[in-house]
């Protein structure tokens, strides 16, 4: 049986994450907390601007992070 989304978030606490939101906004940071609605709290968060970057460059960046979350 697969893991539930909140179980995955719990296992990812205090880890570096890559978050892709609706409308393709992307952030990276350290997951510090979450709630049952999947609102996330990130420490040292930065928005990633992919304007002008190739798919290959974006894929290389994503490989730097162990966890990739999509909201």
C-alpha positions as CSV (number, residue, x, y, z in Angstrom):
1,X,0.0,0.0,0.0
2,X,1.3,3.5,-0.9
3,X,2.1,6.1,1.7
4,X,-0.3,8.9,2.4
5,X,0.8,12.4,1.5
6,X,0.9,13.5,5.2
7,X,3.1,10.5,6.0
8,X,5.5,11.6,3.3
9,X,5.6,15.1,4.7
10,X,6.2,13.8,8.2
11,X,9.2,11.8,7.0
12,X,10.5,14.9,5.1
13,X,10.6,17.2,8.1
14,X,13.9,19.1,8.5
15,X,15.0,18.0,5.0
16,X,15.6,20.2,2.0
17,X,12.6,20.1,-0.3
18,X,11.7,21.4,-3.7
19,X,8.0,22.6,-3.9
20,X,6.1,23.2,-7.1
21,X,2.9,25.1,-6.7
22,X,0.0,25.7,-9.1
23,X,0.8,28.1,-11.9
24,X,4.4,26.7,-11.9
25,X,5.8,28.7,-9.0
26,X,8.7,26.8,-7.4
27,X,10.4,27.1,-4.1
28,X,13.2,25.4,-2.3
29,X,13.9,25.3,1.5
30,X,14.0,23.2,4.6
31,X,10.6,21.8,5.6
32,X,9.9,22.9,9.2
33,X,6.2,22.0,9.4
34,X,2.8,21.5,7.8
35,X,-0.8,21.1,8.6
36,X,-3.7,18.9,7.5
37,X,-4.5,21.2,4.6
38,X,-0.9,20.7,3.3
39,X,0.2,24.3,4.1
40,X,3.9,24.1,4.3
41,X,6.4,26.0,6.5
42,X,9.8,26.3,4.9
43,X,13.0,27.8,6.5
44,X,15.5,29.6,4.3
45,X,13.0,29.5,1.4
46,X,13.9,30.8,-2.0
47,X,11.7,31.1,-5.0
48,X,13.2,29.5,-8.1
49,X,12.7,31.5,-11.3
50,X,13.0,29.2,-14.3
51,X,12.6,31.9,-16.9
52,X,15.0,31.3,-19.7
53,X,16.2,27.9,-18.4
54,X,16.1,24.8,-20.5
55,X,14.3,21.6,-19.3
56,X,17.7,20.0,-18.9
57,X,19.0,22.7,-16.5
58,X,15.8,22.5,-14.5
59,X,16.1,18.7,-14.3
60,X,19.7,19.0,-13.0
61,X,18.6,21.4,-10.3
62,X,15.8,19.0,-9.3
63,X,18.3,16.2,-8.9
64,X,20.1,18.1,-6.2
65,X,17.2,17.6,-3.9
66,X,16.2,14.2,-2.4
67,X,12.6,15.1,-2.1
68,X,10.3,16.8,-4.7
69,X,6.8,17.8,-3.5
70,X,4.0,19.0,-5.6
71,X,1.1,21.0,-4.0
